[in-house]
Amino acid sequence: MSGTDIMTHSSVQLHPDPSRTVLRPFDVGDPDGFGDPDRSRAQRIVDHILRLDEDERRIELDRVLASLHSRHMGVEDVLFRRFEEISGLTIDRAATPRDTALLIGAYFSEEYSFEAAALFNPSVILHPDQSGLPDNTIRFVLSLRGIGEGHVSSVTFRTGTWAPGGEVVIDPPRPTVVSPRIESIDGDIANGAVCFRWPDGTDPSERVLFPITPSQRQGIEDLRLVRFTDDDGSVQILGTYTAFNGASARSEMLSSDGTEMFEIRPLNGSAGVAKGMALFPRKIDGRYVMLGRQDNANIWLLTSDNLYHWEGGQKIITPENPWEYIQMGNCGSPIELDEGWLVLTHGVGTVRTYCIGACLLDRHDPTRVIGRMRLPLVHPSPKERDGYVPNVVYSCGALVHDRTLLLPYGVSDNFATFATVPIDDLLATMI
């Protein structure tokens, strides 16, 4: 590949930080063939705890609390909630002293370093609060995929500011992460509809979405955020992501009205089992519109009357260039311009090299491609190609401000950085 790099690359890099941890549920069970039908593993552990005398329990609890208070907020509330959640116990919960309940909760919790190994594949949207900024400057929210122990993926967040022609500024993350209250929406977490709720006033950097349902057991991957405007003008934050259970993947969706509450629900229908789906930021002709890659090779366009049900689809973008021959997909939700829908794409070529490209779809008929880059917009550079997965650049969403594209992207499944380009320069490369 050759050609002129039209991007301005930022010196800002976001690297994983193993000190950032979240308190999450820790479940234990018996291996096959070793279970006790009369006393669950959880019950046997609680029986051990209850055999300790009061002083022993107090010493153990003090040790745990001293360790956790230094980097978590609301520790006692989290541990008590965990005590109340533990199933399969024969115990009078109402009569259990609070200190004992907290200690039991601690045995069934774990401190998880959710970005110990990697921090990459970002998406970006406008922050709901744009007050108090210099002229032409915007505030944004960034989502990132973190990888921790067991190669399990979670989603974490940052905020920052940017003005075209200037450098991206990332706000320092808060020193603590707040464990959310997790509630089933339909009474059964196994069905995959769950609400994550944080205390009022929680900063985005204090939140992390970690796997909680069976479909997400191995990870919540590659969140593609979008500010969706409905027909009545109301705005909500939506985001598609891949839920991976270790054997199979499916698409699910996050939704929020901008408060400290996120709901997550699975997508269904024949297309809902695919990875890498991205929602358009508004309806077209009264229908929701989505990009997908059901066949792992091409980009498809789907429409639906139901935000959570997707069928069929139409293949609209196929590999035409050598850097796309293995696979194509989107790099986030389409961005509406006067000229059309700007779609950032990824292509996979030789030695499994991932590059980022772009194309333009008709605003009124997004099945029609009206412009397309022949060379990549971003490709792995010699300085950036080494990492957990070499030769990969990948984004889950960008934004446009003042006719300039801000593109955050992950490098080699390791860290994240940024690049910018004037929209007119980008469109000029398309044929």
HUBEL-V324489 format. One record per residue. RES is the residue in one small letter. SS is DSSP state (@ for helix, = for strand, . for the rest). OMEGA is omega in whole degrees, -180 to 180 (* if undefined). Layout:
BEGIN
res | ss | omega
RES | SS | OMEGA
RES | SS | OMEGA
END
This chain:
BEGIN
res | ss | omega
m | . | 178
s | . | -179
g | . | -178
t | . | 177
d | . | -178
i | . | -177
m | . | 167
t | = | -173
h | = | -177
s | = | 173
s | = | -178
v | = | 176
q | = | 177
l | = | -176
h | . | 179
p | . | -179
d | . | -177
p | . | 180
s | . | 180
r | . | -176
t | = | 176
v | = | 173
l | = | -178
r | = | -180
p | = | 176
f | . | -177
d | . | 178
v | . | 178
g | . | -180
d | . | 171
p | . | 178
d | . | 177
g | . | -177
f | . | -179
g | . | 176
d | . | -176
p | . | -178
d | . | -177
r | . | -180
s | . | 176
r | @ | 179
a | @ | -180
q | @ | -179
r | @ | 178
i | @ | 179
v | @ | 177
d | @ | 176
h | @ | -177
i | @ | -177
l | @ | 177
r | @ | 175
l | . | 175
d | . | -173
e | @ | 180
d | @ | 179
e | @ | 179
r | @ | -180
r | @ | 179
i | @ | -179
e | @ | 179
l | @ | 178
d | @ | 180
r | @ | -179
v | @ | -178
l | @ | 179
a | @ | 179
s | @ | -172
l | @ | -175
h | @ | -176
s | . | -179
r | . | 175
h | = | 176
m | . | 176
g | . | -174
v | @ | -176
e | @ | 177
d | @ | -180
v | @ | -178
l | @ | 179
f | @ | 175
r | @ | -180
r | @ | 176
f | @ | -178
e | @ | -177
e | @ | -171
i | . | -178
s | . | 175
g | . | -178
l | . | 170
t | . | -174
i | . | 177
d | . | -174
r | @ | -178
a | @ | -178
a | @ | -179
t | . | 178
p | . | -175
r | @ | 180
d | @ | 178
t | @ | 178
a | @ | 179
l | @ | 180
l | @ | 177
i | @ | 178
g | @ | 180
a | @ | 179
y | @ | -178
f | . | 175
s | = | 174
e | = | 175
e | = | -173
y | = | 177
s | = | -166
f | . | 176
e | . | -177
a | . | -173
a | . | -175
a | = | 178
l | = | -166
f | = | 177
n | = | -176
p | = | 162
s | = | -173
v | = | 173
i | = | 174
l | = | 174
h | . | 178
p | . | -178
d | . | 178
q | . | -177
s | . | 172
g | . | -177
l | . | 173
p | . | 179
d | . | 175
n | . | 178
t | = | 178
i | = | 172
r | = | -176
f | = | 171
v | = | -178
l | = | 170
s | = | -180
l | = | 175
r | = | 176
g | = | 177
i | = | 180
g | = | -178
e | @ | 178
g | @ | -176
h | @ | 179
v | = | -177
s | = | 173
s | = | 178
v | = | 177
t | = | -171
f | = | 172
r | = | 171
t | = | 179
g | = | 178
t | = | -179
w | = | 170
a | = | 179
p | . | -176
g | . | 179
g | . | -179
e | . | 173
v | . | 177
v | = | 179
i | = | 178
d | . | 176
p | . | 178
p | . | 176
r | . | -175
p | . | -179
t | . | 173
v | = | -176
v | . | 178
s | . | -177
p | . | 166
r | = | -176
i | = | -176
e | = | 174
s | = | -180
i | . | -176
d | . | 177
g | . | -178
d | . | -179
i | @ | -179
a | @ | 179
n | @ | 171
g | . | 178
a | . | -170
v | = | 175
c | = | 170
f | = | -176
r | = | 178
w | . | 177
p | . | 177
d | . | 178
g | . | 179
t | . | 178
d | . | 178
p | @ | -178
s | @ | 177
e | @ | -176
r | . | 172
v | = | 174
l | = | -180
f | . | -178
p | . | -180
i | . | -179
t | . | 179
p | @ | -179
s | @ | -177
q | @ | -168
r | . | -179
q | . | 174
g | = | 167
i | = | -168
e | = | 163
d | = | 177
l | = | 177
r | = | -177
l | = | 174
v | = | 171
r | = | -173
f | = | 179
t | = | -179
d | . | -176
d | . | -180
d | . | 179
g | . | 178
s | . | -177
v | = | 172
q | = | 177
i | = | 177
l | = | 178
g | = | 174
t | = | 177
y | = | 178
t | = | 173
a | = | -176
f | = | -178
n | . | -178
g | . | 179
a | . | -178
s | . | -178
a | = | 172
r | = | 178
s | = | 175
e | = | -176
m | = | 172
l | = | 174
s | = | 179
s | = | 175
d | . | 180
g | . | 178
t | . | -178
e | . | 179
m | = | 175
f | = | 170
e | = | 175
i | = | -179
r | = | 176
p | = | 168
l | . | 177
n | = | -171
g | . | -175
s | . | -180
a | . | -177
g | . | 179
v | . | -178
a | . | 175
k | . | 167
g | . | 177
m | . | -178
a | = | -174
l | = | 171
f | . | -174
p | . | 174
r | . | 175
k | . | 173
i | = | -177
d | . | 174
g | . | -178
r | = | 171
y | = | -179
v | = | -175
m | = | 167
l | = | 178
g | = | 175
r | . | -174
q | . | -176
d | . | -180
n | . | -179
a | . | -173
n | . | 176
i | = | -177
w | = | 174
l | = | -178
l | = | 173
t | = | -178
s | = | 171
d | . | -176
n | . | -176
l | . | -174
y | . | -180
h | = | -175
w | . | -180
e | . | 168
g | . | -178
g | . | -178
q | = | 178
k | = | -177
i | = | -179
i | = | -179
t | . | 180
p | . | 177
e | . | -174
n | . | -175
p | @ | -178
w | @ | 180
e | @ | -166
y | . | -178
i | . | -173
q | = | 170
m | = | 176
g | = | 178
n | = | 172
c | . | 177
g | . | -177
s | . | 177
p | . | -179
i | = | -176
e | = | 174
l | . | 173
d | . | -175
e | . | -177
g | . | 178
w | = | 176
l | = | 179
v | = | 172
l | = | -175
t | = | 167
h | = | 176
g | = | 179
v | = | -178
g | . | -176
t | @ | -178
v | @ | 177
r | @ | 177
t | . | 178
y | = | 174
c | = | 177
i | = | 177
g | = | 180
a | = | 174
c | = | -178
l | = | 178
l | = | 178
d | . | -177
r | . | -176
h | . | 179
d | . | -174
p | . | 171
t | . | -176
r | . | 178
v | = | -177
i | = | 176
g | = | -175
r | = | 176
m | = | 177
r | . | 176
l | . | -180
p | . | 172
l | . | 177
v | = | 174
h | . | -178
p | . | 178
s | . | 178
p | . | -179
k | . | -171
e | . | -169
r | . | -177
d | . | 179
g | . | -178
y | . | 174
v | . | -173
p | . | 169
n | . | -180
v | = | 161
v | = | -171
y | = | 178
s | . | 176
c | . | 175
g | . | -180
a | = | 173
l | = | 179
v | = | 175
h | = | 178
d | . | 178
r | . | 176
t | = | 179
l | = | 171
l | = | -176
l | = | 168
p | = | 180
y | = | 178
g | = | -179
v | = | 173
s | . | 180
d | . | -174
n | . | -177
f | = | -178
a | = | 177
t | = | -173
f | = | 171
a | = | -180
t | = | 176
v | = | 173
p | = | -179
i | @ | -179
d | @ | 177
d | @ | 180
l | @ | -179
l | @ | -179
a | @ | 180
t | . | -175
m | = | 177
i | . | *
END
